[in-house]
Amino acid sequence: MLFKSHYKSLCISALVLLKDQEQAEDVVQDVFLKVWAKRKELENIANINGYLYTSVKNACLDELRKVRFTDDIVEVEISDDAADPFHSVRLKELNQQLQLASQSLPAQCREIFERVFLDGKKYQEVADELGVSINTIKTQLKRALARMRNVMEKYR
Amino acid sequence: MKPLNEQIEELIADKLSGQITPEDDELLAQLIRTDESVRQQWEESVELISFYRASKKVEGIDEQMAWDDLMAKMPSDEEPPIKKIKPSTYKWFAAAAILIPILLTALWFGLFRSNLKFNEQHAKNAETIKVILGDGTTYTLDGHKDITTGEIKFGAQSAQRVGGNNEGRENQMITLSIPKGKTYALILDDGTTVKINSASTLKFPMFFEGNSREVQLDGEAYFEVTKRNHQPFVVKTREMDVKVLGTKFNVNTYPGNDAQTSLVEGSVAVSDHTTKELLIKPGQAAIKGGSNLIRVEAFSADQILSWLKGTYYFNNMTLRDIVDITNRVTGEDVYITDSKIANYRFSGALKTDKPIKVLLENIKSSSSMVQYQIKDGKIELY
């Protein structure tokens, strides 16, 4: 079923642009609705994934144009190529590889990576929580970043 | 001294985790601007972290639930799910500079119930509701008699279908023209209900054929549309077309306002004949003024839909605008004879089931500069 196998990946690409999970899910669901409504016309498209993916991206850009958008941590320039060198088909693979890569990090390394970048905690906080020095934090972070970046490289 | 790359890594990590110092922030920004390889490293890291974050968030998504959600949104014979209406961002008594004291709606009830006999002899607009068929035949609905044409029976205040069989019937376009001071409720061929406001005209076919259901609106109406995926419902107005996917929404296109479509439930796509379609969500309104592109805003349900219950809110509106709206919805003829007072602003509400004198008294009591009198059947404000 097209929906189930691609829903999450499409949500990821929407989320990267929109940052809000509910909004991202809404956008992806709306795209599915529209595609469903047009399904007769789309019967002949060879790459339905590509189409889905491009539709989601366009829908996100439309959303962004409607509302001015700032992210207090990172400001990303919105251009038509924003945050998106990845081809839809490989998006799912990429996601899996990234998950694998993070799983394969040494436990503490991964912990540190996630606490800093996902939970948004300060270095000192994490250092205290895990009982290590700030230096350790920084070293581990760099290692994690390097490993993950390698994975991304392959999908460019 | 650490190798340059490592130092940059640190800066980037600091920035992405939200704990970079202002000086380092400056430094990093400058490096990104001036050094291509730094910029690349930066962008790759941003991608990585954004992607990773998104990926983690999405982990929690249950595809089955999302699928159920989607199925629920899909046009079918079931009722649509109730969507959250976004909280109103429209502040009522906004702190703008108001020349005249604000009229509280609380004053309405009780205080001014008039014991004075209100002389109804002043000229109330005597226009009637007209039904015009495709061949030009015009009927007037004056309340004495119901008019039946084809499948539809037009009563004095509402119409409905009688009989249900369209076979063998010739289709035709019907124009329903509602004058000032009246409203009308109607059920279309597909079960869609429409409430039409004063001074509005709706043109619609007796039954819907073809691959879309089209009606034409001039003025204001509130729609509750039956979902039919294969036959989208389209409301055409001079300023914008509203394409509907099974929903509840209000379209307001009176001259002198910006045209506005406000969505209560479901989803509609709005286009203005020049731009491509804009999807709006419940709680949002698409507004088009003059030749401007359509913009989307949140709307206050009270403000926009209160007319369905016979109440109109005025928020810091000029007397001139208040009079225009009042005339339109009550059919009265109120004039402002002193042009100075036309620009005074008032806030309050009008209820169409109360005599107009109530509104007049309220305006008079909230400003010492405004009086009214009824002369020869006309109401003058001065």
Chai-1 contact restraints between the chains, C-beta under 6 A:
chainA,res_idxA,chainB,res_idxB,connection_type,confidence,min_distance_angstrom,max_distance_angstrom,comment,restraint_id
A,F3,B,W67,contact,1.0,0.0,6.0,A-B,restraint_1
A,K4,B,E63,contact,1.0,0.0,6.0,A-B,restraint_2
A,Y7,B,E63,contact,1.0,0.0,6.0,A-B,restraint_3
A,Y7,B,A66,contact,1.0,0.0,6.0,A-B,restraint_4
A,K8,B,V58,contact,1.0,0.0,6.0,A-B,restraint_5
A,K8,B,I61,contact,1.0,0.0,6.0,A-B,restraint_6
A,C11,B,V58,contact,1.0,0.0,6.0,A-B,restraint_7
A,I12,B,A54,contact,1.0,0.0,6.0,A-B,restraint_8
A,I12,B,S55,contact,1.0,0.0,6.0,A-B,restraint_9
A,I12,B,V58,contact,1.0,0.0,6.0,A-B,restraint_10
A,L15,B,A54,contact,1.0,0.0,6.0,A-B,restraint_11
A,L15,B,K57,contact,1.0,0.0,6.0,A-B,restraint_12
A,V16,B,S50,contact,1.0,0.0,6.0,A-B,restraint_13
A,V16,B,F51,contact,1.0,0.0,6.0,A-B,restraint_14
A,V16,B,A54,contact,1.0,0.0,6.0,A-B,restraint_15
A,Q21,B,K57,contact,1.0,0.0,6.0,A-B,restraint_16
A,Q29,B,L70,contact,1.0,0.0,6.0,A-B,restraint_17
A,F32,B,L70,contact,1.0,0.0,6.0,A-B,restraint_18
A,K66,B,V296,contact,1.0,0.0,6.0,A-B,restraint_19
A,I73,B,G18,contact,1.0,0.0,6.0,A-B,restraint_20
A,A83,B,E47,contact,1.0,0.0,6.0,A-B,restraint_21
A,N95,B,S55,contact,1.0,0.0,6.0,A-B,restraint_22
A,V116,B,S17,contact,1.0,0.0,6.0,A-B,restraint_23
A,F117,B,S17,contact,1.0,0.0,6.0,A-B,restraint_24
A,F117,B,I49,contact,1.0,0.0,6.0,A-B,restraint_25
A,L118,B,K56,contact,1.0,0.0,6.0,A-B,restraint_26
A,G120,B,G18,contact,1.0,0.0,6.0,A-B,restraint_27
A,K122,B,Q19,contact,1.0,0.0,6.0,A-B,restraint_28
A,L141,B,A13,contact,1.0,0.0,6.0,A-B,restraint_29
A,K142,B,E9,contact,1.0,0.0,6.0,A-B,restraint_30
A,M148,B,L48,contact,1.0,0.0,6.0,A-B,restraint_31
A,R149,B,L48,contact,1.0,0.0,6.0,A-B,restraint_32
A,M152,B,L48,contact,1.0,0.0,6.0,A-B,restraint_33
